């Protein structure tokens, strides 16, 4: 199946190189040079995935992302950013992006992240850490309805909504899937490789800070001040959702 990609990048050499590489990889590519064109193309083309540069003239990538999400457009968005600070990457996630790649990047990493985003739009929610069965704290009857409960979390897979107690959580696609994975395996420590494989479909290696950024931002939304922390770091191993 040929997937369509909307590529928005104002740097002409980068845009041309990416368009050529994506086309050779088998994607159907629409390439534009700014945010205004990106919004118009997103409305016109309805692409399968969007590759969006952050820094563009006029309307930048963050604003494009915010507009699409405000319109309830859930097309997967991969951000391209030259900003390496965690706060800048978090801004992209907060705008509604699903993932990001920091420039300069290897084209194979872009391909891997695009494949992961497209796969996640087609697959049902992840089950246990090994992909074969439920983890501790897993409610089989609730899973049949797509609902997962752990501690005071309630996660509705079909509607992609989550609550902690009575408070609904505003989550991006990646944050939702990460929280759901942890909740389905409540009490089980998931190592970095397992999480990368289940969420991104690709292990970006021990030097990557991608997972730490997502976990940190998810904690800001789930473990708010005054509540009992649920997401815990097991140093040197990974993460676990449990009520201590």
Secondary structure by P-SEA (a helix, b strand, c coil): cbbbbbbbbccaaaaaaaaaaaaaaccbbbbbccaaaaaaaaacccccccccccccccccaaaaaaaaaaaccccbbbbbbccccaaaaaaaaaacccccccccccaaaaaaaaaaaaaaaccccccccccccccccccaaaaaacccccccccccccccccccccccccccaaaaaaaaaaaaaccccccaaaaaaaccccccccccaaaaaaaaaaaacccccccccccccccccccccccc
